[in-house]
Amino acid sequence: MPVTSIKPADLRRLLDDGREIAVIDTREEGVFSRDGHILLASSVPLSHLEMRVAALLPRKSVRVVVCDANEGLAQIAATRLSGFGYTNVMLLEGGTAAWAAAGYRMYTGVYVPSKTFGEYIFHHDHTPEVTPDELAAWQKEKRDMVIFDSRPLEEFARGSIPGAIDCPSAELVYRVPGLVQSEKTTVVVNCGGRTRSIIGAQALINAGLANRVYAMKDGTQGWHLAGHKLDHGMTAHAPMPSATGMELAKATARNVAQRFGVRTIDKKQLQAFQADKERTVYLLDVRSPDEFIAGHLPGSVSAPGGQLVQSTDAYLGVRRSIAVLIDDNAVRATTTAAWLLQMGWQDVYVMNGALEGVTLERGPAPVAVYGLDGAKPATVSAQELKGLLDAKQAEVADLASTLRYPEGHIPGAWQVVRSRLRENLAVIPGNGLLVFTAPDERLARLAATDAAKLTSRPVKVLHGGTGAWRAAGYAMEKGSTHLTGPADDVRYRAMDHTTNVEAEINKYLSWEVDLVNATESDPDFGFRRFA
């Protein structure tokens, strides 16, 4: 299918016409964050296009506008999308530079709608806040309180406030009412920065929890700035609710549903939605990842409620689409739906009895990856690669991000970015065998297929990816030892930096707080207030 070019004014009209539309920015995430982007664009780097687009854009006839900063990535992406069967692909003429030149707003950072929404809620709902020093004083005086960290367990383990218990955002209304035994117990919610602290605390307040609830100001970053030490490697987490706790949670969810007008549907209505060829339907399971793996509705995607609200544009790529939320008891789905409705999403529903009377799938949901049929390079085993490296007969190209590569890679491996292979390959010495590896072997297969068109040297893929090398017990190398380009493929969080950490934290927190000012002048945020 041909790809149509449109001007910024045309895109503006499409965004305002009331119909479904998706805007994807194909630059690497770090560049997308640093150089600025269109507010309603989802970050889908060309490097990972085939692996992400099926879930983000499930309806192939949806209108899709592809953009970059006019460096050619969007043209490649648009051509690929057309080849994957998308029938209404448009290219933003002049890219984001033309958008800005036309007088339209640009935003730095990632997950801007969600981050801005957190500040919006804090500003309008006056969410109570406690500073790190105040919290430290409360701990010292042994106040009757409990601290809940609203991030996923992986983030919690990287650094947490001493004594905190992990309970991701959407789980708070579900688990906390049965855990807090006295109404006199103070409840504090924190995250890494601000958004999930605010949303988590306000969720408990909106649900009618009788306790005093506070968001911890600036989260673990604020705790660090104040000179307090973080714990590392902690795994304490809130248990599933007891029978009594479940009844309390359901009662609080009913309060939320009534206040925010959360609507429910049954399976028959879902089928009607899915039969409409003009609408995009997302089936989002908002339970914990472990619960999803244990059994989920076929066709659904794991979207833990807290992360869905925190990074909405990573799950809901199509504006004005239908979002159907799945839960086993509606508590988490109702809480999450209420937040999405406040964020301006109109067609949000909780599905009644979604997991009842059907055969559930186990394990992770299958992810469609476009282009794999034509990506079948030869492979080598970890044992074969070890022999080749020992004999100095191969070089390794590693597609791990510049953030994850330093944590551990095959000794001597060169970190590369798929969308920059032409430049990256020129840095790797020699002309012998080049073996591609990645955290996900499918990405390595796609990149190796690209590389075979760019170099005359033989190309293969490590079977099983870097995990196979690790599983074989071979040594791993740490550090940014063999980079082939700038470390801007992903967005670095403040605490990811190895130098000037405090300056980076202050910069990030100021960025978050300042976002609320944009809601006064930019109607694209579309946030809604409820009595």
TATAWO-V156923 format. One record per pair of residues at least 6 apart in sequence whose ideal C-beta (glycine too) atoms are under 7 Angstrom apart, sorted by the first residue. I is the first residue (numbers start at 0). J is the second residue. Records with the same first field share a line. If there is no record, write none. Layout:
BEGIN
I=J ; J
END
This chain:
BEGIN
0=81 ; 86 ; 88
2=77 ; 78 ; 81 ; 88 ; 90
3=89
4=90 ; 92
5=64 ; 89 ; 91 ; 92
6=92
7=91 ; 97 ; 98 ; 101 ; 103
8=101
10=64 ; 91
11=103
13=20 ; 62 ; 64
14=20 ; 39
18=319
19=61 ; 62 ; 278 ; 279 ; 317 ; 318 ; 319 ; 320
20=62 ; 64 ; 318
21=56 ; 61 ; 62 ; 63 ; 316 ; 317 ; 318
22=37 ; 39 ; 40 ; 41 ; 64 ; 66
23=40 ; 41 ; 43 ; 63 ; 65 ; 316
24=31 ; 36 ; 37 ; 40 ; 42 ; 43 ; 66 ; 67
25=43 ; 44 ; 45 ; 48 ; 65 ; 67 ; 72 ; 73 ; 76
26=44 ; 67 ; 68 ; 72
27=44 ; 46 ; 416 ; 418 ; 487 ; 488
28=42 ; 44 ; 109 ; 488 ; 489 ; 490
29=487 ; 488 ; 489 ; 490
30=487
31=42
32=107 ; 108 ; 109 ; 490
33=107 ; 487
34=68
35=95 ; 105 ; 106 ; 107
36=95 ; 105 ; 106
37=66 ; 95 ; 98 ; 105
38=104 ; 106 ; 111 ; 112 ; 521 ; 523
39=318 ; 523
40=66
41=55 ; 312 ; 313 ; 316
42=109
43=51 ; 52 ; 55
44=418
45=72 ; 75 ; 76 ; 418
46=416 ; 417 ; 418
48=76 ; 79
49=368 ; 369 ; 370 ; 445
50=368 ; 441 ; 442
52=80 ; 369
53=367 ; 369
54=300 ; 366
55=316
56=63 ; 316 ; 317
57=279
58=279
59=84 ; 85 ; 86
60=86 ; 87 ; 276
61=87 ; 279 ; 317
62=87
63=80 ; 85 ; 87 ; 88 ; 89
64=89 ; 91
65=73 ; 76 ; 77 ; 80 ; 88 ; 90 ; 91
66=73 ; 91 ; 94 ; 95
67=73 ; 94
68=94 ; 95 ; 96
69=93 ; 94 ; 96
72=418
73=90 ; 91 ; 94
74=90
77=88 ; 90
80=88
81=88
83=369
91=98
95=105
98=105
99=105
104=521
108=114 ; 510
109=490
110=309 ; 310 ; 312
112=311 ; 312 ; 342 ; 524
113=194 ; 308 ; 309 ; 310 ; 311
114=194 ; 511 ; 514
115=514 ; 515 ; 517 ; 518 ; 524
116=342 ; 526
117=193 ; 194 ; 197 ; 198
118=511 ; 512 ; 514 ; 515
119=515 ; 518 ; 526
120=126 ; 197 ; 198 ; 201
121=197
122=515
123=528
124=201
126=197 ; 200 ; 201 ; 214
127=212 ; 213 ; 214
128=213 ; 214 ; 216
129=187 ; 213 ; 215 ; 216
130=216
131=215 ; 216 ; 221 ; 222 ; 225 ; 227
132=225
134=187 ; 215
135=227
137=144
138=162
142=185
143=181 ; 183 ; 184 ; 185
144=184 ; 185 ; 187
145=164 ; 179 ; 184 ; 186
146=160 ; 162 ; 163 ; 164 ; 187 ; 189
147=163 ; 164 ; 166 ; 171 ; 175 ; 186 ; 188 ; 199 ; 237
148=155 ; 159 ; 160 ; 163 ; 164 ; 165 ; 166 ; 189 ; 190
149=166 ; 167 ; 168 ; 171 ; 188 ; 189 ; 190 ; 195 ; 196 ; 199 ; 305
150=167 ; 190 ; 191 ; 195
151=167 ; 306
152=165 ; 234 ; 236
154=191
155=165 ; 233
156=232 ; 233 ; 234
157=231
158=219 ; 229 ; 231 ; 494
159=219 ; 229 ; 230 ; 233
160=189 ; 219 ; 222 ; 229
161=230
163=189
164=235 ; 236 ; 237
165=235 ; 236 ; 237
166=174 ; 175 ; 236 ; 237
167=303 ; 305
168=195 ; 198 ; 199 ; 202 ; 304 ; 305 ; 308
169=285 ; 303 ; 304 ; 305 ; 331 ; 334 ; 335
170=237 ; 287 ; 331
171=188 ; 199 ; 202 ; 203
172=202 ; 203 ; 206 ; 248 ; 251 ; 252 ; 330 ; 334
173=240 ; 248 ; 330 ; 331
174=237 ; 239 ; 240
175=186 ; 203 ; 208
176=208 ; 244 ; 247 ; 248 ; 251
177=240 ; 241 ; 243 ; 244 ; 247 ; 248
178=237 ; 244
179=186 ; 210
182=209 ; 210
184=210
185=210 ; 211
186=203 ; 210 ; 211 ; 212
187=213 ; 215
188=196 ; 199 ; 200 ; 212 ; 214 ; 215
189=196 ; 215 ; 218 ; 219
190=196 ; 218
191=218 ; 219 ; 220
192=217 ; 218 ; 220 ; 507 ; 508 ; 511
193=217 ; 218 ; 508 ; 511
194=309
195=305 ; 309
196=214 ; 215 ; 218
197=214
198=308 ; 338
200=212 ; 213 ; 214
202=334
203=212
204=212
205=255 ; 258
206=251 ; 254 ; 255
207=251 ; 254
208=251
217=508
219=229
220=493 ; 494 ; 504 ; 508
222=229
223=229 ; 504
224=501 ; 504
240=248
245=328
248=330
249=328 ; 330
252=329 ; 330 ; 333 ; 334
255=261 ; 333 ; 334 ; 337
256=333
258=529
259=337 ; 340 ; 341 ; 529
260=340
261=333 ; 336 ; 337 ; 340 ; 349
262=348
263=348 ; 349 ; 351
264=323 ; 348 ; 350 ; 351
265=351
269=323 ; 350
272=278 ; 280 ; 321
273=280
278=321
279=317 ; 320 ; 321
280=321 ; 323
281=315 ; 320 ; 321 ; 322 ; 323
282=296 ; 298 ; 299 ; 300 ; 323 ; 325
283=299 ; 300 ; 302 ; 307 ; 314 ; 322 ; 323 ; 324 ; 325
284=291 ; 295 ; 296 ; 299 ; 300 ; 301 ; 302 ; 325
285=302 ; 303 ; 304 ; 307 ; 324 ; 325 ; 326 ; 331 ; 332 ; 335
286=326 ; 327 ; 331
287=303
288=301 ; 303
291=301
292=361 ; 362 ; 363
293=361
294=359 ; 361
295=359 ; 360 ; 364
296=325 ; 353 ; 354 ; 357 ; 359
297=360
299=325 ; 364
300=364
301=364
302=314
304=331 ; 334 ; 335
307=314 ; 335
308=335 ; 338
311=342
315=322
319=345
321=346
322=339 ; 344 ; 346 ; 347
323=348 ; 350
324=332 ; 335 ; 336 ; 348 ; 349 ; 350
325=332 ; 350 ; 353
326=332
327=354
329=349
332=349
333=349
336=347 ; 349
339=347
340=347 ; 527
341=526 ; 527 ; 529
342=526
343=524 ; 525 ; 526 ; 527
368=441
370=445
371=441 ; 444
373=448
374=444 ; 445 ; 448
376=444 ; 447 ; 448 ; 451 ; 458 ; 459 ; 460
377=459
378=459 ; 460 ; 462
379=434 ; 459 ; 461 ; 462
380=462
381=461 ; 463 ; 467 ; 468 ; 471 ; 473
382=471
384=393 ; 434 ; 461
385=473
387=393 ; 432
388=411
392=431 ; 432
393=431 ; 432 ; 434
394=413 ; 427 ; 429 ; 433
395=409 ; 411 ; 412 ; 413 ; 434 ; 436
396=413 ; 415 ; 427 ; 433 ; 435
397=404 ; 408 ; 409 ; 412 ; 413 ; 414 ; 415 ; 436 ; 465
398=415 ; 417 ; 435 ; 437 ; 442 ; 443 ; 446
399=408 ; 414 ; 437 ; 438 ; 465
400=488 ; 489
401=414 ; 482 ; 486 ; 488 ; 489
402=489 ; 491 ; 495
404=414 ; 479
405=477 ; 478 ; 479
406=477
407=475 ; 477
408=465 ; 475 ; 476
409=436 ; 465 ; 468
410=474 ; 476
411=481
412=436 ; 481
413=427 ; 481 ; 483
414=481 ; 482 ; 483
415=423 ; 483
416=423 ; 484 ; 488
417=445 ; 446 ; 449
419=484
420=446 ; 449 ; 450 ; 453
421=453
422=484
423=483 ; 484
424=450 ; 453 ; 454
426=483
427=433 ; 483
430=456
431=456
432=457 ; 459
433=450 ; 456 ; 458
434=459 ; 460 ; 461
435=443 ; 446 ; 447 ; 450 ; 458 ; 460 ; 461
436=443 ; 461 ; 464 ; 465
437=443 ; 464 ; 465
438=464 ; 465
439=464
440=460 ; 462 ; 463 ; 464
443=460 ; 461 ; 464
444=460
447=458 ; 459 ; 460
450=458
451=458
461=467 ; 468
469=475
493=500 ; 503 ; 504 ; 507
494=500
496=503
518=524 ; 526
END
